[in-house]
C-alpha cells in the first residue's frame, strides 16, 4: 500500500512564503545534508522546503530530524513507500502540499548558491516558467566539499575548485559570469529553456492547470514533458542557466533504465505531436495506468546458440529492456555461453541441434508469450530498433514485422551488395507461420492471408570476424545446402555450375553496388560466387553417388 508521511518543524506555519522549494531525494543522506546546508545559506529567507522522498529508509528520516533542529527554514517531509523510481508521483504529492503560489524544483544532489532562490524570485513573471541548469562536479570534488565549504561558499569559487582538480572549461562561465555577460550568455546559449527537474521554477496554478507530472513516466525526461505541456498551454520559458547556480554532486545512477527512457520518449513524442496540455495520469487521475500497461503486448525473445560467448552478452543486453521473456535454446555449447546467460534472467534450454529451422521452431514452442522476437546469438538490436519495438508493444496490428539486418564483416559494417538491407521477418505472432526454407538458409514464412509491416532500425549481425572463418563456414554451409537440395529433388548441371556463380557475383557486386564497400565488398561478392559454385558442384557429386548407388 502506498503511504504518505508529512513532518513539519514549527516555523512559518502560516501561508506567507514567497516560494515553496521542492527537493527530490532517495536514500542519499551524504549529498542531501550538503544540499540542506546550501539552503540555510540563502539570502532570501522566506521559503519552505519540501523534501519529495521516493521511499528512503530510516537514515534519511534521522537526518531530516537532525536538520530540522539545526536550520532556520521549515522542512516538510513528504514520503511514499519505495515502489521503484516513482519521482513523478512524489513530486505531484509534494506539489499539492506546497503552501506558496510559486514553486521552485531541484534535486537532493544539487547544492544551491546563496542567491539561488533570490534569482528565481527576481526573474519570476506571469505567463512564464524559468529554466536553469547545473554545474557538474566530479565525484572526488563532490566528496571533498564540507559544511564549512558551503557556509563560506568556497564550493562555488572557481579558484578553490581548480585547487581541488577542476579542469578548465567554457562551462566554468556559469560560476564566474556576472552582469551584462551573464545576461548575454542566458540569451545566446543554444540550450533549450526546458523544465529541468534540477533547476526550474513556475507558478503553482500553471503546473496544476496541466495536471502536474505524468506518473506513467519514470527516469528519463519526465520533467521536460511537463515543460512541453506548459508550453503547449501557452506558458513561455525563460533561460536563467547562467544566473541561478547550483552545483551537481556526482553519483552512480542505478535507477537508469533503458525501458523507461524508451517509454518516456514515446509519451513525449505524443505530447508534442498532439500538442497536449494535460495528462490523464497526473495529480488528478482520469485514466488507469494499469489498463494501459495491460494493453501492451508481452514479447518473448527466443535465441538459438552454440558457442556464442563472443556475442551473446551484446545480444542479451539489447533485449532486457524490450523483451518480457528471454528464451535461449542452446545446442550444448562447450564455451562460456551458458555461464554468460546465467547472469541474465533467461530461460536456458539445452537441446541437441535439430537443424536451423527445426531448432528455431523448437525455440518458439518454449516461449510463454504469443508475440515472438527471434534472434541468433550473434545478433543484437540497434538503439533505433529497440525504440521501434517498444512503440510496437502498444500498437501491434500485424501478423509479422520485417527488419533490416546490418552485417559486420571483419570489423566493417557492410552497406551494400546482398548483405544490406538484408531484410528479415523476426517479429511475429505465434501460430501465424513457421521457420521454413532450405538449411542453412532458413526464413520465417507467414501463412497465406497474413499481413506484415516493417520496423525502423537495424538488427545488428556480427557475421565473420576474419576471412579464415568465412572460408570455413562457406565450406560447411555449401555442404548442408547441397544435401538439402538433394532431398528436395533440386538438380545440378554443368550449366548451373558455370552460370549460377557468375550471376551471383554480377548481381551482388554491380547491380547491388557491392563495389561501394571497398575491398571487403569485393571479397564478399567473390565468396558469394564461390559458395554458389561449391553448392552446385557438391550437389553434382551427390547426384552421381546416388545414381551409382541405384545401379
Backbone torsions as a table, in degrees:
resi	resn	phi	psi	omega
1	UNK	NA	139.2	179.2
2	UNK	-83.7	131.5	179.1
3	UNK	-127.0	155.7	175.5
4	UNK	-129.9	128.7	177.5
5	UNK	-114.2	145.2	176.7
6	UNK	-123.9	132.4	172.0
7	UNK	-128.0	128.1	-178.8
8	UNK	-131.6	132.9	172.9
9	UNK	-78.7	175.9	-164.0
10	UNK	-87.4	9.7	-176.4
11	UNK	-94.3	144.4	172.4
12	UNK	53.4	53.9	-179.9
13	UNK	-78.2	-16.1	179.6
14	UNK	-78.4	155.8	179.8
15	UNK	-78.7	72.1	-175.9
16	UNK	-127.3	13.9	-177.1
17	UNK	-77.5	140.1	172.8
18	UNK	-71.3	-29.0	-173.2
19	UNK	-156.0	144.6	171.8
20	UNK	-106.6	122.5	-179.9
21	UNK	-100.1	120.2	180.0
22	UNK	-106.6	120.5	-178.0
23	UNK	-116.6	123.4	178.0
24	UNK	-85.3	145.7	179.2
25	UNK	-153.2	158.3	175.4
26	UNK	-162.2	106.4	173.4
27	UNK	47.2	50.5	-178.0
28	UNK	-139.2	63.1	-171.9
29	UNK	-64.0	-39.6	-176.8
30	UNK	-60.3	-47.5	-179.4
31	UNK	-72.2	-40.6	-176.4
32	UNK	-61.4	-40.1	179.8
33	UNK	-60.8	-41.7	178.3
34	UNK	-63.8	-40.3	179.6
35	UNK	-64.1	-43.8	-179.0
36	UNK	-63.5	-35.7	174.3
37	UNK	-67.7	-31.0	175.6
38	UNK	-61.8	-38.1	179.1
39	UNK	-75.9	-24.8	174.8
40	UNK	-64.5	-26.7	-176.5
41	UNK	-89.7	5.8	-175.7
42	UNK	-65.7	139.8	176.7
43	UNK	-71.3	-31.1	174.1
44	UNK	-91.1	120.1	-172.7
45	UNK	-101.2	-13.5	-173.4
46	UNK	-90.4	78.6	178.9
47	UNK	-150.5	158.7	168.3
48	UNK	-110.9	149.5	177.4
49	UNK	-116.4	122.3	-179.6
50	UNK	-108.3	121.1	176.7
51	UNK	-91.2	111.2	177.9
52	UNK	-88.1	97.1	-169.0
53	UNK	-101.2	114.3	-174.7
54	UNK	-87.3	39.0	172.2
55	UNK	106.0	28.0	-179.4
56	UNK	-64.0	159.5	-179.3
57	UNK	-92.0	-174.4	-170.9
58	UNK	-54.7	-39.1	-180.0
59	UNK	-54.5	-34.5	176.9
60	UNK	-68.2	-40.5	176.4
61	UNK	-59.7	-43.0	-178.9
62	UNK	-64.2	-41.5	179.2
63	UNK	-63.8	-43.4	-178.7
64	UNK	-62.5	-43.0	178.5
65	UNK	-59.9	-42.4	179.0
66	UNK	-63.9	-46.2	-176.1
67	UNK	-70.4	-31.4	177.7
68	UNK	-60.3	-27.4	179.7
69	UNK	-86.7	-14.3	-173.4
70	UNK	-108.9	-23.4	-177.9
71	UNK	-100.2	162.8	-175.1
72	UNK	-93.8	-11.2	-177.5
73	UNK	-100.6	156.4	179.9
74	UNK	-75.1	137.0	175.6
75	UNK	-113.0	122.3	175.2
76	UNK	-106.2	123.0	-177.8
77	UNK	-104.1	109.0	176.7
78	UNK	-105.5	117.0	-171.5
79	UNK	-124.3	143.3	171.1
80	UNK	-131.5	155.5	-179.6
81	UNK	-60.7	142.8	-179.0
82	UNK	-64.1	119.2	179.7
83	UNK	-136.9	40.3	-174.2
84	UNK	80.6	-168.8	-177.5
85	UNK	-73.7	101.0	-179.0
86	UNK	-127.6	48.7	-177.8
87	UNK	-60.7	-40.1	-179.4
88	UNK	-59.2	-40.0	-177.9
89	UNK	-65.7	-46.4	-176.7
90	UNK	-72.5	-29.7	175.9
91	UNK	-67.0	-38.6	176.7
92	UNK	-63.3	-41.9	178.4
93	UNK	-62.3	-41.1	-179.1
94	UNK	-69.8	-35.4	178.2
95	UNK	-60.8	-41.9	-179.9
96	UNK	-64.4	-37.1	-177.7
97	UNK	-72.5	-28.1	-173.3
98	UNK	-55.4	135.5	-176.8
99	UNK	-92.8	-21.0	-177.4
100	UNK	-87.0	159.2	175.8
101	UNK	-79.5	-13.0	-176.9
102	UNK	-121.8	135.1	-171.9
103	UNK	-118.5	132.4	171.5
104	UNK	-117.9	128.2	-179.3
105	UNK	-116.3	137.5	175.1
106	UNK	-150.6	-174.6	-176.0
107	UNK	-118.3	160.9	-178.5
108	UNK	-76.5	11.5	173.9
109	UNK	-122.8	17.7	-177.8
110	UNK	-121.7	108.2	178.7
111	UNK	-81.1	124.9	-178.5
112	UNK	-84.9	141.7	171.0
113	UNK	-67.6	160.2	-172.3
114	UNK	-57.9	-28.3	-178.5
115	UNK	-97.2	12.9	-173.4
116	UNK	-56.5	-55.3	-178.6
117	UNK	-68.1	-40.6	179.8
118	UNK	-57.0	-42.1	179.9
119	UNK	-65.0	-43.4	179.3
120	UNK	-61.4	-43.0	179.8
121	UNK	-68.1	-35.6	179.3
122	UNK	-62.0	-37.3	-174.4
123	UNK	-97.7	-3.1	-179.0
124	UNK	-60.0	143.6	-176.8
125	UNK	-155.3	135.8	177.8
126	UNK	-59.7	136.5	179.8
127	UNK	86.2	5.0	-179.3
128	UNK	-132.5	154.9	160.1
129	UNK	-119.7	157.4	-175.4
130	UNK	-105.2	136.8	-176.9
131	UNK	-117.2	113.7	175.7
132	UNK	-109.4	179.5	178.2
133	UNK	-128.3	-162.1	173.3
134	UNK	-138.8	163.7	175.1
135	UNK	-110.4	108.3	-173.9
136	UNK	-76.2	129.9	175.3
137	UNK	-107.7	145.4	174.5
138	UNK	-68.5	163.8	-172.5
139	UNK	-62.1	-36.5	-177.0
140	UNK	-68.4	-40.2	177.2
141	UNK	-70.4	-37.5	178.3
142	UNK	-56.1	-44.5	-179.0
143	UNK	-71.6	-29.5	-175.7
144	UNK	-74.2	-20.3	-176.8
145	UNK	-68.7	129.4	179.6
146	UNK	-110.8	172.8	175.0
147	UNK	-57.2	-42.1	-179.2
148	UNK	-62.4	-36.8	178.2
149	UNK	-66.2	-30.8	178.7
150	UNK	-77.1	-44.2	179.4
151	UNK	-61.1	-41.7	180.0
152	UNK	-80.7	-11.2	-176.0
153	UNK	66.2	18.3	175.0
154	UNK	-57.8	-33.3	-175.9
155	UNK	-67.0	-9.3	175.4
156	UNK	-106.5	2.0	-178.5
157	UNK	-89.5	119.9	-173.6
158	UNK	-63.8	-32.9	178.5
159	UNK	-66.5	-44.0	178.5
160	UNK	-62.3	-43.0	-179.0
161	UNK	-65.4	-38.5	177.7
162	UNK	-65.2	-35.6	175.6
163	UNK	-61.6	-30.9	179.5
164	UNK	-84.9	-1.5	175.6
165	UNK	112.6	5.4	179.2
166	UNK	-65.6	133.6	-179.1
167	UNK	-86.6	153.8	178.3
168	UNK	-65.2	139.8	-179.6
169	UNK	-164.2	151.1	174.9
170	UNK	-59.6	-30.6	-178.9
171	UNK	-61.9	-19.6	178.0
172	UNK	-62.5	-15.6	177.1
173	UNK	-59.4	-25.5	178.9
174	UNK	-58.7	-34.2	-176.7
175	UNK	-90.5	-17.6	-172.4
176	UNK	-112.6	-21.4	-174.6
177	UNK	-70.9	144.8	179.4
178	UNK	-144.5	162.8	171.1
179	UNK	54.6	-128.7	-175.9
180	UNK	-64.0	-37.2	178.8
181	UNK	-63.5	-41.8	178.1
182	UNK	-60.2	-46.2	179.0
183	UNK	-63.5	-41.0	-180.0
184	UNK	-63.1	-43.8	180.0
185	UNK	-65.0	-38.6	177.6
186	UNK	-61.8	-37.6	-176.4
187	UNK	-80.9	-27.2	-173.3
188	UNK	-104.8	-6.8	-179.9
189	UNK	-59.6	137.4	178.1
190	UNK	-76.4	-7.3	-178.5
191	UNK	-72.6	131.8	179.2
192	UNK	-63.8	144.6	176.8
193	UNK	-84.6	76.2	-177.7
194	UNK	-96.7	165.6	173.1
195	UNK	-76.3	112.2	-178.7
196	UNK	-108.7	122.3	-173.5
197	UNK	-58.9	-22.0	-178.6
198	UNK	-86.0	-13.7	-175.0
199	UNK	-169.7	84.8	178.5
200	UNK	-154.9	151.2	178.0
201	UNK	-144.1	155.5	180.0
202	UNK	-171.0	175.7	-178.6
203	UNK	-79.2	133.6	-178.1
204	UNK	-57.0	-41.0	-179.3
205	UNK	-61.4	-38.2	178.6
206	UNK	-65.5	-41.5	-178.2
207	UNK	-67.6	-42.2	178.2
208	UNK	-68.4	-29.9	180.0
209	UNK	-62.8	-31.4	177.2
210	UNK	-96.1	7.5	174.6
211	UNK	74.1	27.3	173.4
212	UNK	67.6	-153.5	-177.2
213	UNK	-79.9	148.1	176.5
214	UNK	-80.6	111.0	-172.5
215	UNK	-76.6	-1.9	169.9
216	UNK	-73.3	-20.7	-170.6
217	UNK	-91.9	131.3	176.9
218	UNK	-107.5	-133.8	-175.1
219	UNK	-69.5	135.8	170.3
220	UNK	112.2	79.0	171.3
221	UNK	86.3	9.3	-179.4
222	UNK	-66.3	-30.3	177.6
223	UNK	-70.0	-40.3	-178.6
224	UNK	-68.5	-31.4	177.7
225	UNK	-64.3	-36.8	174.3
226	UNK	-59.8	-46.2	179.1
227	UNK	-61.5	-35.4	179.2
228	UNK	-66.7	-37.7	176.8
229	UNK	-70.7	-35.7	175.0
230	UNK	-59.4	-45.6	-179.9
231	UNK	-67.7	-36.6	176.5
232	UNK	-62.1	-28.4	-178.5
233	UNK	-86.7	0.6	176.2
234	UNK	105.6	-1.8	177.9
235	UNK	-81.6	131.6	179.4
236	UNK	-94.6	165.0	-179.7
237	UNK	-117.2	148.9	-179.9
238	UNK	-127.6	133.9	-175.8
239	UNK	-87.5	126.2	176.2
240	UNK	-135.0	30.2	-172.7
241	UNK	-67.6	-21.2	177.7
242	UNK	-98.0	3.2	-179.0
243	UNK	-112.8	-48.4	-178.9
244	UNK	-93.3	104.8	-168.7
245	UNK	-108.0	130.9	167.3
246	UNK	-137.6	148.1	178.5
247	UNK	-102.2	134.2	-175.8
248	UNK	-96.7	121.0	178.8
249	UNK	-83.5	126.1	-174.2
250	UNK	-72.1	153.5	179.9
251	UNK	-169.4	158.7	175.3
252	UNK	-66.1	153.3	178.8
253	UNK	-119.0	74.5	-178.9
254	UNK	-66.9	-18.3	-179.3
255	UNK	-83.8	-7.0	-178.3
256	UNK	-65.9	127.6	-171.8
257	UNK	-140.4	121.7	-175.9
258	UNK	-62.4	-35.1	-179.2
259	UNK	-63.9	-43.2	-180.0
260	UNK	-67.7	-35.3	178.1
261	UNK	-63.1	-44.0	179.5
262	UNK	-64.8	-42.3	178.9
263	UNK	-62.7	-44.6	-179.0
264	UNK	-63.7	-38.5	177.8
265	UNK	-62.4	-38.8	179.4
266	UNK	-65.0	-41.7	178.9
267	UNK	-65.9	-41.5	180.0
268	UNK	-65.1	-39.8	178.0
269	UNK	-61.1	-39.5	178.4
270	UNK	-67.3	-40.1	178.2
271	UNK	-60.5	-43.3	-179.6
272	UNK	-71.4	-43.2	-176.3
273	UNK	-64.7	-44.1	-177.1
274	UNK	-91.8	-0.7	-178.0
275	UNK	51.7	47.1	-176.9
276	UNK	-69.2	141.2	177.7
277	UNK	-109.5	-18.4	179.2
278	UNK	-133.4	153.3	171.7
279	UNK	-108.4	146.7	175.1
280	UNK	-83.7	-0.5	-174.4
281	UNK	-122.4	36.9	-174.8
282	UNK	-107.1	-139.5	179.9
283	UNK	-57.3	-44.9	174.9
284	UNK	-103.6	124.6	-176.6
285	UNK	-92.3	119.2	175.5
286	UNK	-115.4	-2.6	175.2
287	UNK	-139.9	160.2	-178.2
288	UNK	-100.2	124.1	175.8
289	UNK	-60.3	-38.7	-175.7
290	UNK	-63.7	-36.6	-179.4
291	UNK	-66.9	-35.0	178.4
292	UNK	-67.9	-44.1	-178.9
293	UNK	-62.7	-40.0	-179.8
294	UNK	-65.4	-27.7	-178.1
295	UNK	-77.0	-13.9	179.1
296	UNK	-80.3	131.8	-179.4
297	UNK	-69.8	151.8	175.8
298	UNK	-99.9	133.7	-175.5
299	UNK	-111.8	131.4	169.7
300	UNK	-99.1	120.8	173.4
301	UNK	-90.6	124.9	-179.7
302	UNK	-116.2	134.3	-173.9
303	UNK	-132.2	135.0	170.3
304	UNK	-105.3	141.2	-175.8
305	UNK	-139.5	154.5	165.6
306	UNK	-157.3	113.6	-179.6
307	UNK	50.8	57.8	-176.5
308	UNK	-109.6	31.4	-176.3
309	UNK	-59.9	-25.5	-177.8
310	UNK	-72.2	-31.0	-171.5
311	UNK	-121.3	-16.9	-169.1
312	UNK	-62.3	-32.8	-178.9
313	UNK	-67.9	-38.2	175.3
314	UNK	-59.9	-41.8	180.0
315	UNK	-60.7	-51.1	-176.8
316	UNK	-65.6	-41.4	179.6
317	UNK	-60.5	-35.5	-178.6
318	UNK	-73.4	-16.4	-174.8
319	UNK	-98.9	-25.1	-167.8
320	UNK	-59.5	-27.1	-176.2
321	UNK	-93.4	-7.3	-179.3
322	UNK	-121.3	-22.4	-177.9
323	UNK	-94.5	136.9	176.5
324	UNK	-86.1	-16.5	176.1
325	UNK	-151.1	141.7	175.0
326	UNK	-122.5	121.8	178.9
327	UNK	-113.3	124.3	176.1
328	UNK	-112.3	119.5	174.8
329	UNK	-104.9	111.6	-171.8
330	UNK	-108.1	135.3	-177.6
331	UNK	-89.3	50.4	174.8
332	UNK	61.4	55.9	179.6
333	UNK	-60.7	149.7	178.8
334	UNK	-109.8	1.8	178.8
335	UNK	-103.9	-152.0	-174.5
336	UNK	-91.5	15.1	-177.5
337	UNK	-55.2	-48.6	-177.7
338	UNK	-64.4	-42.4	-179.6
339	UNK	-60.2	-43.1	179.7
340	UNK	-65.8	-42.4	-179.7
341	UNK	-63.0	-33.0	-178.4
342	UNK	-67.2	-15.7	177.0
343	UNK	-74.7	-16.6	-177.4
344	UNK	-113.6	162.6	-179.2
345	UNK	-83.8	77.8	-177.7
346	UNK	-120.3	155.1	170.1
347	UNK	-91.7	110.2	-173.8
348	UNK	-102.6	116.9	-177.2
349	UNK	-117.6	126.5	177.5
350	UNK	-97.9	126.6	-177.5
351	UNK	-147.0	122.3	175.9
352	UNK	-54.9	143.5	-172.0
353	UNK	-60.6	127.8	-177.7
354	UNK	-101.9	-6.9	-168.2
355	UNK	116.6	153.8	-172.1
356	UNK	-60.5	-55.0	-177.2
357	UNK	-69.2	-35.8	179.2
358	UNK	-65.4	-40.7	179.8
359	UNK	-65.7	-38.6	-179.7
360	UNK	-70.8	-38.3	175.4
361	UNK	-65.5	-36.9	176.0
362	UNK	-62.5	-41.2	-179.2
363	UNK	-62.7	-40.2	178.1
364	UNK	-60.0	-38.7	-179.5
365	UNK	-64.3	-21.6	-179.4
366	UNK	-84.3	-10.5	-174.2
367	UNK	-76.9	142.0	-179.3
368	UNK	-85.1	-26.1	-175.4
369	UNK	-104.3	163.1	-173.6
370	UNK	-90.3	-6.6	178.1
371	UNK	-112.0	123.9	-167.7
372	UNK	-115.1	137.6	168.2
373	UNK	-118.7	114.7	-172.9
374	UNK	-107.2	126.5	-179.6
375	UNK	-134.3	161.9	165.9
376	UNK	-96.3	163.3	-176.2
377	UNK	-68.4	-14.0	178.3
378	UNK	-104.9	24.5	178.4
379	UNK	-122.3	155.4	177.3
380	UNK	-151.1	158.8	179.7
381	UNK	-85.0	135.1	171.5
382	UNK	-72.9	164.5	179.8
383	UNK	-60.3	-41.3	-179.4
384	UNK	-65.7	-38.1	179.2
385	UNK	-68.5	-37.4	176.6
386	UNK	-59.7	-43.7	178.6
387	UNK	-61.3	-42.6	-179.4
388	UNK	-63.0	-41.8	-179.0
389	UNK	-67.9	-39.4	179.9
390	UNK	-63.5	-41.8	176.8
391	UNK	-63.6	-38.6	-177.7
392	UNK	-60.9	-30.6	-176.5
393	UNK	-60.4	-26.1	-179.7
394	UNK	-99.1	-4.5	179.8
395	UNK	-147.8	46.1	177.3
396	UNK	-72.5	115.7	-177.0
397	UNK	-135.0	15.1	177.3
398	UNK	-124.0	167.8	176.5
399	UNK	-80.9	-24.6	179.6
400	UNK	-160.0	161.3	-178.7
401	UNK	-135.3	133.4	176.2
402	UNK	-89.6	151.8	172.3
403	UNK	-135.7	156.6	172.9
404	UNK	-85.7	134.3	176.5
405	UNK	-104.1	128.4	178.6
406	UNK	-106.1	123.7	-173.4
407	UNK	-99.5	135.2	176.5
408	UNK	-100.7	116.1	-175.8
409	UNK	-116.0	113.5	178.6
410	UNK	52.4	39.7	177.7
411	UNK	88.6	-2.1	-178.9
412	UNK	-114.2	132.0	174.8
413	UNK	-79.3	119.9	-175.4
414	UNK	-85.8	133.1	-173.3
415	UNK	-115.1	-0.8	-175.4
416	UNK	-142.6	-161.0	-177.3
417	UNK	60.5	-154.9	178.6
418	UNK	-77.1	-1.6	-173.2
419	UNK	-95.1	-8.2	174.4
420	UNK	-160.1	134.0	-4.3
421	UNK	-75.5	122.7	-178.5
422	UNK	-89.2	80.9	-167.8
423	UNK	-68.3	126.6	-178.0
424	UNK	-133.4	141.5	173.2
425	UNK	-92.9	108.1	-173.0
426	UNK	-124.1	-10.0	173.6
427	UNK	-117.8	130.8	-175.5
428	UNK	-162.1	160.8	174.6
429	UNK	-81.9	137.2	178.1
430	UNK	-60.9	135.7	178.5
431	UNK	89.7	-5.5	-179.2
432	UNK	-92.1	1.4	179.6
433	UNK	176.9	-165.5	176.7
434	UNK	-162.5	164.8	176.2
435	UNK	-73.3	126.7	-179.9
436	UNK	-134.7	-169.4	177.1
437	UNK	107.1	-170.5	-177.6
438	UNK	-107.6	116.0	178.1
439	UNK	-55.6	138.2	4.9
440	UNK	-93.1	9.5	-176.3
441	UNK	-97.2	68.4	-179.1
442	UNK	-84.5	162.1	175.1
443	UNK	-155.8	155.0	-180.0
444	UNK	-85.1	126.1	-177.6
445	UNK	-114.5	123.8	175.4
446	UNK	-76.1	153.3	176.6
447	UNK	-68.6	160.2	176.5
448	UNK	-56.8	145.9	179.2
449	UNK	74.3	4.2	175.2
450	UNK	-80.4	155.1	177.9
451	UNK	-116.0	156.1	-175.5
452	UNK	-141.0	160.5	175.9
453	UNK	-133.6	-173.0	-179.6
454	UNK	-136.5	139.1	-179.4
455	UNK	-103.8	150.1	173.4
456	UNK	-78.0	150.2	179.1
457	UNK	103.3	157.9	-175.7
458	UNK	-107.4	145.8	166.2
459	UNK	-89.6	117.9	-175.4
460	UNK	-86.2	133.0	-174.6
461	UNK	-132.4	118.0	175.9
462	UNK	-91.3	95.4	-165.7
463	UNK	-87.1	-51.2	179.0
464	UNK	-140.3	133.0	179.8
465	UNK	-84.7	-23.6	179.5
466	UNK	-155.6	171.6	-176.6
467	UNK	-67.9	-33.2	179.9
468	UNK	-62.0	-44.8	179.1
469	UNK	-63.1	-39.9	179.4
470	UNK	-59.9	-46.5	179.0
471	UNK	-60.5	-44.9	-179.7
472	UNK	-58.2	-48.7	-176.3
473	UNK	-69.6	-34.1	178.6
474	UNK	-63.3	-37.9	178.2
475	UNK	-65.2	-44.2	-178.6
476	UNK	-69.4	-44.4	-178.4
477	UNK	-65.2	-36.5	179.8
478	UNK	-66.5	-33.0	177.3
479	UNK	-68.1	-45.5	178.8
480	UNK	-61.0	-44.7	-179.3
481	UNK	-62.9	-41.9	-179.2
482	UNK	-60.8	-43.9	179.2
483	UNK	-66.9	-38.8	178.4
484	UNK	-64.5	-42.1	178.0
485	UNK	-61.3	-41.4	-179.1
486	UNK	-61.9	-43.6	-179.6
487	UNK	-64.4	-32.4	-178.7
488	UNK	-85.4	-4.8	178.8
489	UNK	82.8	14.4	177.3
490	UNK	-76.1	135.6	-173.5
491	UNK	-102.0	149.7	170.7
492	UNK	-109.0	162.1	179.0
493	UNK	-158.8	167.3	178.1
494	UNK	-59.6	-37.9	179.7
495	UNK	-63.1	-45.7	179.5
496	UNK	-65.4	-37.0	179.5
497	UNK	-62.6	-33.7	-179.9
498	UNK	-87.6	-45.0	-171.8
499	UNK	-76.5	-47.4	-173.1
500	UNK	-59.8	-46.2	177.9
501	UNK	-63.4	-39.4	-179.8
502	UNK	-63.0	-44.5	178.9
503	UNK	-66.3	-37.9	179.7
504	UNK	-60.0	-43.3	179.4
505	UNK	-68.1	-47.2	-176.5
506	UNK	-60.7	-45.8	-178.5
507	UNK	-63.1	-46.9	-174.9
508	UNK	-72.7	-42.1	-172.6
509	UNK	-82.1	-39.7	-175.1
510	UNK	-100.6	-55.1	-175.3
511	UNK	-68.6	-34.5	-179.3
512	UNK	-106.9	19.3	166.5
513	UNK	62.2	33.2	177.7
514	UNK	-58.9	-26.6	-178.9
515	UNK	-63.5	-20.1	179.6
516	UNK	-73.0	-12.9	177.6
517	UNK	-93.3	14.5	173.2
518	UNK	70.1	-148.4	-177.0
519	UNK	-59.8	-44.8	-179.8
520	UNK	-64.8	-33.0	175.4
521	UNK	-62.9	-40.8	177.4
522	UNK	-64.3	-45.1	-179.1
523	UNK	-61.9	-42.5	179.7
524	UNK	-60.0	-44.1	-178.4
525	UNK	-69.4	-37.2	174.8
526	UNK	-63.1	-44.1	179.7
527	UNK	-65.2	-34.3	176.9
528	UNK	-61.9	-43.3	176.5
529	UNK	-65.8	-39.5	-177.3
530	UNK	-65.1	-45.2	-179.2
531	UNK	-67.0	-33.3	176.7
532	UNK	-65.6	-41.5	176.2
533	UNK	-61.0	-47.6	-179.0
534	UNK	-61.1	-41.6	-178.3
535	UNK	-59.7	-46.8	-176.2
536	UNK	-78.8	-30.0	177.5
537	UNK	-71.6	-37.6	177.2
538	UNK	-69.0	-38.6	176.7
539	UNK	-63.6	-39.8	177.8
540	UNK	-59.4	-43.7	179.4
541	UNK	-66.5	-40.0	178.9
542	UNK	-64.2	-38.6	177.9
543	UNK	-61.7	-43.4	-179.9
544	UNK	-64.0	-42.0	179.0
545	UNK	-63.3	-41.4	-179.9
546	UNK	-64.8	-39.4	178.9
547	UNK	-65.1	-44.6	178.6
548	UNK	-62.3	-39.1	-179.3
549	UNK	-62.5	-38.5	179.1
550	UNK	-67.1	-37.0	-179.3
551	UNK	-68.5	NA	NA
